[in-house]
Amino acid sequence: MAETEAAKVYITRELPSAALDPLREMATVRVWPGELPPPPDVLLAEAADADALLTLLTDRIDARIMAAAPRLRAISNMAVGYDNIDVQEASRRAILVTNTPGILTKTTADFAFALLLAAARRVVEADRYTREGRWKTWGPQILLGQDIHDATLGVMGLGGVGLEVAKRGRGFGMRVLYYDKTRKPKEERRYRLAYAEPKELLAESDFISLHVPLTAETHHLIGERELSLMKPTAVLVNTARGTIVDQRALWRFLKERRIAAAAIDVSEQEPIAPDDPLLGLDNIIITPHIASASVATRLAMAKMAVDNLLAAMRGEVPPHCVNREAVRRWRQSLPR
Ligand code: NAP
């Protein structure tokens, strides 16, 4: 990056100053002040003049933005997922892309498990019931849910978050099945998990929790066919990415009670449209993409995103670079 003049960094949302101060010492930093993401034309104009971007998953960084940004050398995404960035195009242009893996894993798993518990035991519905003044007596048939202990949990994608969810499941006395592209014998032995092919996992699990990344392969991984393999008492939890689930099919299955309940932190369209039919159902919990939203974790993510940028600005390969194939040409592209 430019050594003579200070590098220019554009940040697409306000972040804690504890994270940003070290960056301000090294670069000219501009921050989008809004609560909503910068509009595409603003992002395009700011990127055009930037050496580096610090982005969130709500910012689409595509070929058009990169084509307009001749100085751009690094994009630091403050998220573990980076499907909002055209990484292939970034590599083609020798731009390094980084993410913030690891630090949000346990926080996200805690939340996935919170959703699982809440959906199983109808916690949100019960709160609504109480506030609406419908609590008249103790009733033997009121708000019955599913037991968690002794039930079977199916984890799709046994990476960082998936493994932590599996461990929480074991702690609650669940039998845990998992499916992953790669079988993980060490984890199977250590945490007593059983590998299952998707069909078997879907048919046998009482709770199914999704933890695969969004790729061309996982788009609508859960659709009509997969939902129809699930038990009518099954609960589906999605804290991964919205388009991993075919939301129309999910709506039909929930409405017709062909599965019992769902809890989603992510949606095909984010934010979910106010007239989305899922909002009319009682048997789904919908949260606004907050699985990693703990005070400590969000600060740690911001610091890690900044550390990735600082490394790039020093001419070092950032610790969490996701397109290492671009490193050689990136090095060559730096001013000498
Ligand atoms: P991770 O450590 O990369 O784990 C993903 C796992 O899924 C890996 O084991 C991967 O296998 C496996 N996988 C990839 N494609 C698959 C497929 N087609 N079928 C089965 N398994 C497949 O990622 P993570 O940290 O656990 O996070 C998972 C996803 O959760 C992220 O990509 C992100 O989109 C989402 N997330 C959401 C939030 C939120 O706020 N709601 C927070 C954190 C994460 P390989 O390693 O062999 O590719």
Residues whose N, C-alpha, C, O or C-beta is under 5 A from the ligand:
A	BS01	NAP	V80 G81 T108 G157 L158 G159 G160 V161 G162 Y179 D180 K181 T182 H211 V212 P213 L214 E217 T218 T239 A240 R241 D265 H289 I290 A291 S292
